[in-house]
Every structure is written in structure tokens, then in C-alpha cells.
Amino acid sequence: MLSALIQRADDESDPDHQYGYVPQEAITILFVALFATSTMLHLGQAVYFKTWWLLPTAVLCGIGEVIGWSARVWSSINPFSDTPFLMQISTIIISPTPLLAANFIIMARIIQILGPSYSRLAPRWFTMVFLPCDIIALVVQGAGGGIASSADDKAGAALGANIMLGGIVFQFVVIIVFSCLAGEFLQRYLQDRPLRQSQSTTQRGVLTRHLKLMLSALAFSCVLLFIRSIYRIIELSGGWDGRIIRTEVYFNVLDGAMIILAIYTMNVVHPGFFLKDTVSRYPNRIGGTSEMELVSDSKAHAV
């Protein structure tokens, strides 16, 4: 097993042999409590606002993080057990992926509200392109974690780490492309420079205070996920016995804390509330999507 492969050669009875340290019990319990609280809030908010798409995104992310950090609590209590160490390898590395998917959906809806003509991709293509990429990244990372966890030799463990690294790098590239497209859309909207001119796509929405907050929260969340991806790339590049992967504070701050901030950001600036007053009840198919109709009364949405 992987845990047996990376133990310290000079002392196989050392409880630090799996992580390179024994996870601090108080820190791991804190993260479990924080993720559990956010997950319950997201579940309640999804039901209240009827934003069901947050169940397989933000809620799923929270559940995965709770499982992973619970395994680290287990390791802090029983540092010699292989099971919790192996559990947290896959769960913590793949759990943020559904949260990134929520950002794609939110951005698609903002584009639909403000005007698809300013976006290089139509709103439906934001979900049709980026969501499959997110799923691919999740599957690759999960497969790598599974291979690493079940490896019986160093070659197998290294293969699993490299596959996880490939999934993280792919996800990192997806975040960059997504951010560039979102940034271009916002720039074109602010400068009123649409990419397309047609009767069905030139309608311009109003950038309300709520939409500004939603965009700010989205940007903040993407930055946090970006930082976390950079950390994970550096961590896995160093291998299972590298200094980065065997230093607890880096993991707690650059992985755990980044996802805590990202998931709570969506609790505070919740799309169910901050997007609800920017659309009307009537369906519209601007840009080929079945989103809600843009509100045309600018006075009702004055910033």
C-alpha cells in the first residue's frame, strides 16, 4: 500500500511515516466543523431558493471535504492506521472540483442577464464546454488517487501521483481559460463593445449592485481555487516524499483554508438571492438557452 511505501526508512515505527507528520487533532476537527456547517447551509439555501444545481456542486464539494477531513481526524487519533490516510488522498483532491462547476453555471447566468452578445461563448456553451472539462478533471484526479491508494510498489504510487497531477494541471488550465473568457466578457460589457449584432442577442442588462457583488464573489472564488491548484501542482510534482507534501501547514493553509473561503463565499453571496431580482418570471431563449428573461426596466435596477 502507498502508506507503506513512503514511510521513513530510518524508523518504520514512526507515526509520521504516512503524512510526514501527525495531523493536528484540533485543526482537523475545526475543518470538519467548518465544512459541515457550510454544507448544511448550502443544503438549506438550495432548498429555500430552489437552486437545485447547487446540490451536485457546492453541497457535493462540502460532503467530500467533510469525509476527507474526518479521515484526517481519524489519522490524528490513530496515526498508524492506513485506512484514513488512503481515504483522504482521493476525497480531498477531487472535492473542490464540483465547486468550480458552480462558478461556471453562475457565470453563464450572469452573461445571460447582462447580454450574451458581449461574450465570446454563448451562455449555454459556458456550461456545455466547461462542465465536461470539470468532470474530466474530477475523473482523472479520482483515478489517480485510486491508483496511488492501492499501489503495492513505488512505481504504482508514482503513477497514481502523476495521474492526479495531470488532472490538477488540466483543471488549472480550465480555470485560466474560463477566467480569460469571463474577463473579456466583463470588459466588453463595460465598454459596450458587443461581439455580435443581432436582434436576439443585443439586449443589454443592467449591472446592479447585487450583480457586482456576485461578480466580485465569483472572482474571489476563482482566485482561491487558482491558488489551491498551484499549490497542488507544486506539491504533487515533488513526489510523495517531497518537502511540500510532508509539511502540514502548507496543506492546511493552501488547500483547506482556500476551499473553506471559497465555499463560504458562496454561502454569503448566494446566487439564489443575488441573482433572483435580476430576472423576471418569463422564459427567454436569447443565445439558444432556456434562461429567464432579462428585465428591461432600468429604473427598477438602478445601481
C-alpha positions in Angstrom: 0.0 0.0 0.0 1.0 3.6 -0.6 1.4 4.4 3.1 3.9 1.6 3.5 5.9 2.8 0.5 6.5 6.3 1.8 7.4 5.6 5.4 10.7 6.8 6.7 13.5 4.4 6.1 15.2 5.1 9.4 12.3 4.3 11.6 9.3 2.3 10.4 7.5 2.7 13.7 7.5 6.4 13.5 3.8 7.6 13.3 4.9 10.4 11.0 5.7 7.9 8.2 2.4 8.4 6.2 1.9 12.1 6.0 5.4 13.2 7.1 3.6 14.5 10.3 0.7 13.6 12.5 -2.3 15.8 11.6 -3.2 18.1 14.5 -6.4 17.0 16.0 -7.7 20.4 16.9 -7.1 21.7 13.3 -8.7 18.7 11.6 -11.8 18.9 13.9 -12.1 22.6 13.1 -12.0 22.0 9.4 -14.6 19.2 9.7 -16.9 21.6 11.7 -16.5 24.4 9.2 -17.1 22.3 6.1 -20.1 20.6 7.8 -21.6 24.0 8.7 -21.2 25.4 5.2 -22.6 22.2 3.6 -25.7 22.3 5.8 -26.2 26.0 5.0 -25.8 25.2 1.2 -28.4 22.4 1.5 -30.9 24.7 3.3 -30.2 27.6 0.9 -30.6 25.3 -2.2 -34.0 24.2 -0.9 -35.1 27.6 0.1 -34.1 29.4 -3.1 -34.8 26.3 -5.3 -31.3 26.4 -6.7 -31.2 22.6 -7.2 -28.0 22.8 -9.2 -26.1 23.6 -6.0 -26.8 20.1 -4.7 -24.4 18.3 -7.1 -21.9 21.3 -6.9 -21.4 23.2 -3.6 -23.2 20.6 -1.4 -21.3 17.7 -3.0 -18.0 19.6 -2.5 -18.8 20.1 1.2 -19.7 16.4 1.7 -16.4 15.3 0.1 -14.4 17.7 2.2 -16.2 16.5 5.4 -15.3 12.9 4.6 -11.7 13.8 3.8 -11.1 15.9 6.9 -12.9 13.4 9.1 -10.3 10.9 7.8 -7.6 13.3 8.9 -9.2 13.5 12.4 -9.0 9.7 12.4 -5.4 9.8 11.5 -4.7 12.3 14.3 -6.1 9.9 16.8 -4.7 6.7 15.2 -1.6 7.8 13.2 -0.6 4.1 12.4 -3.9 3.3 10.6 -3.6 3.1 6.8 -7.4 3.4 6.1 -7.9 7.1 6.9 -4.7 8.1 5.1 -5.9 6.4 2.0 -9.4 7.8 2.3 -8.3 11.5 2.4 -5.9 11.1 -0.6 -8.8 10.9 -3.1 -11.6 12.7 -1.4 -9.7 16.0 -0.6 -8.1 16.3 -4.0 -11.3 15.8 -6.0 -13.9 17.6 -3.7 -13.2 21.2 -4.9 -14.0 20.2 -8.5 -17.8 20.4 -8.1 -17.5 23.8 -6.5 -15.6 25.1 -9.6 -18.6 23.8 -11.7 -20.9 26.1 -9.7 -18.8 29.0 -10.8 -19.3 28.0 -14.4 -23.0 27.9 -14.0 -23.1 31.3 -12.2 -21.1 33.0 -14.9 -23.3 31.6 -17.6 -26.4 33.1 -15.9 -24.7 36.4 -15.4 -23.8 36.5 -19.1 -27.4 35.7 -19.9 -28.6 38.6 -17.7 -26.1 41.3 -18.9 -26.1 40.3 -22.6 -24.8 37.3 -24.5 -23.6 39.5 -27.3 -20.6 40.6 -25.2 -19.4 37.0 -24.6 -17.2 35.0 -26.9 -19.2 31.9 -25.8 -23.0 31.8 -25.6 -24.2 31.1 -22.1 -25.1 27.5 -22.9 -21.7 26.9 -24.2 -20.1 28.0 -20.9 -21.8 25.0 -19.3 -21.5 22.7 -22.3 -17.8 23.3 -22.6 -16.6 23.8 -19.0 -18.8 21.4 -17.1 -17.5 18.3 -19.2 -13.9 19.6 -18.6 -14.6 19.7 -14.9 -16.0 16.2 -15.0 -12.9 15.0 -16.9 -10.6 16.7 -14.3 -12.6 15.0 -11.5 -12.4 11.6 -13.1 -8.7 11.8 -13.8 -7.9 13.0 -10.2 -10.1 10.3 -8.7 -8.5 7.6 -10.9 -5.0 8.8 -9.9 -5.9 8.8 -6.2 -7.4 5.3 -6.5 -4.2 4.0 -8.2 -2.0 5.7 -5.6 -4.0 4.3 -2.7 -4.0 0.8 -4.0 -0.4 0.7 -5.2 1.9 -2.1 -3.9 5.1 -0.6 -5.2 6.8 2.8 -5.7 6.2 2.7 -9.4 2.4 2.3 -8.9 2.4 5.1 -6.3 4.3 7.4 -8.6 2.0 6.6 -11.5 -1.0 7.5 -9.3 0.6 10.8 -8.3 1.4 11.6 -11.9 -2.2 10.9 -13.0 -3.5 13.2 -10.2 -1.0 15.8 -11.2 -2.3 15.6 -14.8 -5.9 16.1 -13.6 -4.9 19.1 -11.5 -2.9 20.7 -14.3 -5.9 20.2 -16.7 -8.2 21.8 -14.2 -5.7 24.7 -13.7 -5.7 25.3 -17.5 -9.6 25.2 -17.5 -9.6 27.9 -14.7 -7.3 30.1 -16.7 -9.3 29.8 -19.9 -12.6 30.4 -18.0 -11.2 33.4 -16.2 -9.9 34.9 -19.5 -13.3 34.5 -21.2 -15.1 35.9 -18.2 -12.8 38.8 -18.0 -13.2 39.6 -21.7 -16.9 39.5 -21.4 -16.9 41.9 -18.5 -14.5 44.3 -20.3 -16.7 44.3 -23.4 -19.8 44.8 -21.4 -18.4 47.8 -19.5 -17.1 49.3 -22.8 -20.3 48.4 -24.6 -18.4 46.6 -27.4 -20.5 43.5 -28.3 -19.0 40.7 -30.4 -22.2 40.1 -32.3 -25.0 42.3 -33.6 -28.4 40.6 -34.0 -31.9 41.2 -32.8 -31.8 38.2 -30.4 -28.5 38.9 -28.7 -28.0 42.7 -28.4 -30.2 43.2 -25.4 -28.1 44.8 -22.6 -28.9 44.1 -19.0 -28.2 46.4 -16.1 -25.2 45.8 -13.8 -27.0 46.1 -10.5 -25.3 46.3 -7.1 -26.3 42.6 -6.5 -24.7 41.6 -9.8 -21.5 43.5 -8.9 -21.3 41.6 -5.6 -21.9 38.3 -7.4 -19.2 39.0 -9.9 -16.8 40.0 -7.1 -17.6 36.8 -5.2 -17.1 34.8 -8.3 -13.7 36.4 -9.0 -12.6 35.8 -5.4 -13.6 32.2 -5.5 -11.7 31.6 -8.8 -8.6 33.2 -7.3 -8.8 30.9 -4.3 -9.2 27.8 -6.5 -6.4 29.1 -8.6 -4.1 29.3 -5.6 -5.1 25.9 -4.4 -4.4 24.4 -7.9 -0.9 26.0 -8.0 -0.2 24.5 -4.5 -1.4 21.1 -5.5 0.7 21.1 -8.7 3.9 22.0 -6.8 3.0 19.5 -4.0 2.5 16.5 -6.4 5.4 17.5 -8.6 7.7 16.9 -5.5 6.5 13.3 -5.1 5.3 11.5 -2.0 8.4 12.2 0.0 8.8 15.9 -1.1 9.1 18.7 1.5 5.8 20.4 0.4 3.6 17.3 0.7 5.1 16.5 4.1 4.6 19.9 5.6 1.2 20.2 7.3 0.9 24.0 7.5 1.1 24.3 3.7 -1.7 21.8 3.3 -3.9 23.4 5.9 -3.5 26.9 4.5 -3.1 26.4 0.7 -5.7 23.7 0.4 -8.1 23.5 3.3 -8.3 27.2 4.0 -8.7 28.1 0.3 -11.7 25.8 -0.1 -13.2 27.0 3.2 -13.1 30.6 2.0 -14.4 29.6 -1.4 -17.4 27.6 -0.2 -18.4 30.2 2.4 -18.1 32.9 -0.1 -21.0 31.2 -2.0 -22.9 31.0 1.3 -22.6 34.7 1.9 -23.1 35.9 -1.7 -25.6 33.3 -2.6 -26.7 33.1 -6.3 -30.3 32.2 -5.2 -30.6 35.7 -3.6 -28.1 37.9 -5.6 -29.4 36.8 -9.0 -33.1 36.4 -8.2 -34.1 40.1 -8.7 -32.3 40.5 -12.0 -34.6 38.3 -14.0 -38.4 38.1 -14.5 -40.7 35.0 -14.4 -40.9 34.6 -18.1 -38.6 32.3 -20.1 -36.5 33.6 -22.9 -34.2 31.8 -25.3 -31.6 34.5 -26.0 -28.4 32.9 -27.2 -30.1 29.5 -27.5 -30.6 28.9 -23.8 -33.7 28.4 -21.7 -32.8 31.1 -19.1 -35.0 33.7 -17.6 -36.0 36.9 -19.5 -33.8 39.9 -19.0 -35.5 42.8 -17.1 -36.0 45.8 -19.3 -36.9 48.4 -16.7 -33.6 50.1 -15.9 -35.2 52.2 -13.1 -36.1 49.1 -11.2 -32.5 48.1 -11.2 -30.7 51.4 -10.6 -27.3 50.9 -9.1 
